[in-house]
Amino acid sequence: MKAWLERRWYSAERPAPLPLRPLAALYGLIADRLAVSKKAHAVRLPVPVVVVGNISVGGTGKTPVTVWLVEQAIALGFRPGVISRGYGGRAAHYPLRVTASTDPADCGDEPVLIARRTGVPVAVAPDRVVAGRLLIEQDGVDLLIADDGLQHYRLARDLEFCVIDGARGLGNGARLPAGPLREPASRLARVAAVIVNGLLAAELPAHGKPQFAMQLVIERALALDSGDARPLSSFTGRPVRAIAGIGHPQRFFAALEAAGLVVIPQPFPDHHRYVASDLASGDAVPVLMTEKDAVKCAAFARPGLWWVPAEARFGEADTAHVRKLLSSLPRKSF
């Protein structure tokens, strides 16, 4: 059912399924009313808040954008921290501080990835306000970046960035379950900027906001057991088994193919909890995975398993614009 829905959602030729349109209207009515109620009681924290999110379901590249924003904020002199819901985590208590060694089963995979890549304080909680207060009080952060929090209206925010998958865009433009949208396309008019991941296959609705182009660049692979790095080009022309438990696995497979690799794809559900048998190849074919998958597969490390980090890259003008937006945020003195 999920695969059928996604094919319909992202088909440019086919309209939203007629039987699901009444459900989409009901979903939109309820979601919009809840959003209005939460906005009316939103909590303003004592430091500026930047939210990275999307208006559609599935992966769009939010976490690489979050990592990139952390790097930009540090370059501008901020002491940033990252907060997240911690999707898929089952911690005994919240808020939970996340470090590079935290078990992803407790906090979800993205927060551990962010902690490893950035070294900044990270906390998760279903209520991001609580996570933010923890980092402010215990770490003295002066900027909070919320990974995947566009619809978490309980938390007041100063800047919003909406990330869109260029290849899939907004699909058929319908709300759930008739289409992939959590919020209507008109929501784009209320963010600080729209970030398009990759080449845009179809024009977005007019939104009047800056639109930045981002590329996810993959150039190297790291051994899961030793951390040794080698150029991704060293796999060129060779068959590799590629695994990906992300929102849009095909993006990873296509990127490897574009790098000249002969890919045997093996997609898994987003936030998949791996077991050792998932990584068993039965032959000498190297296994390549995303960084998000590597976070959860470290316990199964062995020779022949590699993970491929993806770097978010923006043009100079777009980078300067984002830095200008960040620089406009108030500075908190502790």
FENLINTA-V920215 format. One record per residue. N is the residue number from 1. RES is the residue in one letter. SS is DSSP state (@ for helix, = for strand, . for the rest). PHI is phi as a letter, one per 30 degrees, with the letter a starting at -180 (* if undefined). PSI is psi in whole degrees, 0 to 359 (none if undefined). Layout:
# FENLINTA-V920215
[[N:RES:SS:PHI:PSI] [N:RES:SS:PHI:PSI]]
This chain:
# FENLINTA-V920215
[[1:M:.:*:316] [2:K:@:d:315] [3:A:@:d:320] [4:W:@:d:316] [5:L:@:d:315] [6:E:@:d:323] [7:R:@:d:319] [8:R:@:d:318] [9:W:@:e:318] [10:Y:.:c:19] [11:S:.:d:122] [12:A:.:d:338] [13:E:.:c:337] [14:R:.:c:135] [15:P:.:d:172] [16:A:.:d:140] [17:P:.:e:126] [18:L:@:e:316] [19:P:@:d:338] [20:L:@:c:352] [21:R:@:d:320] [22:P:@:d:322] [23:L:@:d:323] [24:A:@:d:320] [25:A:@:d:319] [26:L:@:d:316] [27:Y:@:e:314] [28:G:@:d:319] [29:L:@:d:312] [30:I:@:d:314] [31:A:@:d:318] [32:D:@:d:321] [33:R:@:d:319] [34:L:@:d:320] [35:A:@:d:317] [36:V:@:d:317] [37:S:@:d:316] [38:K:@:d:322] [39:K:@:d:323] [40:A:@:d:337] [41:H:.:c:24] [42:A:.:d:146] [43:V:=:c:127] [44:R:.:c:115] [45:L:.:d:161] [46:P:.:d:4] [47:V:.:b:156] [48:P:=:d:149] [49:V:=:b:129] [50:V:=:c:128] [51:V:=:c:132] [52:V:=:c:127] [53:G:=:a:195] [54:N:.:b:171] [55:I:.:c:6] [56:S:=:b:162] [57:V:.:d:159] [58:G:.:j:172] [59:G:.:d:139] [60:T:.:b:351] [61:G:.:j:27] [62:K:@:d:317] [63:T:@:d:316] [64:P:@:e:326] [65:V:@:d:318] [66:T:@:e:314] [67:V:@:d:316] [68:W:@:d:318] [69:L:@:d:322] [70:V:@:e:315] [71:E:@:d:318] [72:Q:@:d:319] [73:A:@:d:318] [74:I:@:d:319] [75:A:@:d:333] [76:L:.:d:1] [77:G:.:j:6] [78:F:.:d:161] [79:R:.:c:82] [80:P:=:d:156] [81:G:=:b:158] [82:V:=:c:134] [83:I:=:b:152] [84:S:=:a:159] [85:R:.:d:327] [86:G:.:i:51] [87:Y:.:e:131] [88:G:.:i:349] [89:G:.:d:150] [90:R:.:b:57] [91:A:.:d:155] [92:A:.:d:338] [93:H:.:a:156] [94:Y:.:b:151] [95:P:.:d:153] [96:L:=:c:125] [97:R:=:d:135] [98:V:=:c:133] [99:T:.:b:178] [100:A:.:d:339] [101:S:.:c:4] [102:T:.:d:140] [103:D:.:d:122] [104:P:@:e:337] [105:A:@:d:338] [106:D:@:d:334] [107:C:@:b:356] [108:G:.:j:163] [109:D:@:d:321] [110:E:@:d:316] [111:P:@:e:322] [112:V:@:d:319] [113:L:@:e:313] [114:I:@:d:318] [115:A:@:d:319] [116:R:@:d:318] [117:R:@:d:325] [118:T:@:c:328] [119:G:.:i:5] [120:V:.:d:164] [121:P:=:d:137] [122:V:=:b:138] [123:A:=:b:148] [124:V:=:b:150] [125:A:.:a:146] [126:P:.:e:326] [127:D:.:c:105] [128:R:@:d:339] [129:V:@:d:317] [130:V:@:d:318] [131:A:@:d:318] [132:G:@:d:317] [133:R:@:d:323] [134:L:@:e:313] [135:L:@:d:326] [136:I:@:d:314] [137:E:@:d:323] [138:Q:@:c:337] [139:D:@:c:351] [140:G:.:i:31] [141:V:.:d:147] [142:D:.:c:10] [143:L:=:a:132] [144:L:=:c:132] [145:I:=:c:119] [146:A:=:c:116] [147:D:=:d:117] [148:D:.:i:64] [149:G:.:b:26] [150:L:.:d:325] [151:Q:.:c:6] [152:H:.:d:75] [153:Y:.:d:353] [154:R:.:d:333] [155:L:=:c:116] [156:A:.:d:147] [157:R:.:b:157] [158:D:.:c:326] [159:L:=:b:144] [160:E:=:b:135] [161:F:=:b:125] [162:C:=:c:122] [163:V:=:c:132] [164:I:=:b:136] [165:D:=:d:115] [166:G:.:d:324] [167:A:.:d:325] [168:R:.:c:340] [169:G:.:h:223] [170:L:.:c:18] [171:G:.:i:225] [172:N:.:d:0] [173:G:.:i:6] [174:A:.:c:156] [175:R:=:d:162] [176:L:.:e:144] [177:P:.:c:4] [178:A:.:d:338] [179:G:.:b:185] [180:P:.:d:2] [181:L:=:d:130] [182:R:.:d:324] [183:E:.:b:158] [184:P:.:d:161] [185:A:@:e:334] [186:S:@:d:344] [187:R:@:d:334] [188:L:@:d:334] [189:A:@:d:350] [190:R:@:c:5] [191:V:.:c:166] [192:A:.:d:324] [193:A:=:a:153] [194:V:=:c:130] [195:I:=:c:121] [196:V:=:c:120] [197:N:=:d:105] [198:G:.:i:185] [199:L:.:d:135] [200:L:.:d:116] [201:A:.:d:332] [202:A:.:b:146] [203:E:.:d:140] [204:L:.:d:156] [205:P:.:e:149] [206:A:.:e:131] [207:H:.:b:347] [208:G:.:i:12] [209:K:.:c:157] [210:P:=:e:141] [211:Q:=:b:117] [212:F:=:c:144] [213:A:=:c:129] [214:M:=:b:142] [215:Q:=:c:135] [216:L:=:c:116] [217:V:=:c:130] [218:I:.:c:127] [219:E:.:b:345] [220:R:=:b:165] [221:A:=:b:143] [222:L:=:c:136] [223:A:=:d:131] [224:L:.:d:331] [225:D:.:d:328] [226:S:.:c:339] [227:G:.:i:359] [228:D:.:d:139] [229:A:=:c:149] [230:R:=:b:153] [231:P:=:d:142] [232:L:@:d:332] [233:S:@:d:342] [234:S:@:d:346] [235:F:@:c:0] [236:T:.:e:133] [237:G:.:i:356] [238:R:.:c:145] [239:P:=:d:137] [240:V:=:b:147] [241:R:=:c:124] [242:A:=:c:125] [243:I:=:c:146] [244:A:=:a:118] [245:G:.:c:63] [246:I:.:b:175] [247:G:.:d:328] [248:H:.:b:78] [249:P:@:e:328] [250:Q:@:e:332] [251:R:@:d:318] [252:F:@:d:315] [253:F:@:d:317] [254:A:@:d:324] [255:A:@:d:321] [256:L:@:d:318] [257:E:@:d:322] [258:A:@:d:335] [259:A:.:d:1] [260:G:.:j:9] [261:L:.:d:150] [262:V:=:c:105] [263:V:=:c:130] [264:I:=:c:100] [265:P:=:d:143] [266:Q:=:b:90] [267:P:=:d:148] [268:F:.:b:162] [269:P:.:d:153] [270:D:.:e:138] [271:H:.:i:27] [272:H:.:e:137] [273:R:.:c:107] [274:Y:.:d:150] [275:V:.:b:164] [276:A:@:e:324] [277:S:@:d:338] [278:D:@:d:335] [279:L:@:c:358] [280:A:.:d:122] [281:S:.:c:333] [282:G:.:i:5] [283:D:.:a:189] [284:A:.:c:10] [285:V:.:d:127] [286:P:=:d:148] [287:V:=:c:122] [288:L:=:c:139] [289:M:=:b:166] [290:T:=:d:165] [291:E:@:d:324] [292:K:@:d:322] [293:D:@:d:323] [294:A:@:d:326] [295:V:@:e:323] [296:K:@:c:349] [297:C:@:c:4] [298:A:@:e:326] [299:A:@:d:343] [300:F:@:c:18] [301:A:.:e:138] [302:R:.:a:164] [303:P:.:e:143] [304:G:.:j:353] [305:L:=:c:130] [306:W:=:b:148] [307:W:=:b:150] [308:V:=:c:107] [309:P:.:d:144] [310:A:.:c:130] [311:E:=:c:130] [312:A:=:d:129] [313:R:=:b:137] [314:F:=:b:157] [315:G:.:d:163] [316:E:@:d:317] [317:A:@:d:318] [318:D:@:d:320] [319:T:@:d:316] [320:A:@:d:322] [321:H:@:d:316] [322:V:@:d:318] [323:R:@:d:324] [324:K:@:d:318] [325:L:@:d:316] [326:L:@:d:320] [327:S:@:d:337] [328:S:.:d:349] [329:L:.:d:147] [330:P:.:d:146] [331:R:.:c:134] [332:K:.:c:130] [333:S:.:c:130] [334:F:.:c:none]]
